[in-house]
Amino acid sequence: MDKGFLRELVVAFQIIAENYSGEEQKVVRSIADGYYLEEALAADGPVKLAELEALRDARD
């Protein structure tokens, strides 16, 4: 996929999440995580991938 499109998609979920609160907001924010969109964006950067993995582990 085009990285520009993926970045816009990740940002869009964050913007949409602002319209919700509580559990609904968490669900909308987690959509990009569930599809590993950030990881797809960072696929060519091992440092960024490691950071994302650490963040994901911290959340779980």
SVG drawing of the C-alpha trace seen along z (x, -y; Angstrom):
<svg xmlns="http://www.w3.org/2000/svg" viewBox="-19 -15 36 23">
<polyline fill="none" stroke="black" stroke-width="0.4" points="0.0,0.0 1.0,-3.6 2.6,-5.0 1.0,-8.4 -2.4,-6.8 -1.6,-4.6 -0.4,-7.7 -3.6,-9.5 -5.6,-6.5 -3.8,-6.3 -4.4,-10.1 -8.0,-9.8 -8.7,-7.2 -7.2,-9.5 -9.3,-12.4 -12.5,-10.3 -11.7,-9.0 -11.9,-12.6 -15.7,-12.5 -16.1,-9.7 -15.4,-9.2 -14.6,-6.3 -14.6,-2.8 -15.8,-3.9 -12.9,-6.2 -10.5,-3.4 -12.0,-1.1 -11.7,-3.7 -8.1,-4.4 -7.3,-0.7 -8.5,-0.1 -5.1,-1.2 -3.3,0.9 -5.5,4.0 -4.5,3.8 -0.8,3.0 -0.9,-0.1 1.9,-1.8 4.0,1.3 3.4,1.3 4.5,-2.4 7.7,-1.5 8.5,1.7 11.8,0.3 12.9,-1.1 14.0,1.5 14.3,-1.1 10.8,-2.4 9.5,1.2 11.1,1.9 9.6,-1.2 6.1,-0.2 6.5,3.3 7.5,1.9 4.5,-0.4 2.2,2.4 3.6,4.6 3.2,1.9 -0.5,1.5 -1.1,5.2"/>
</svg>
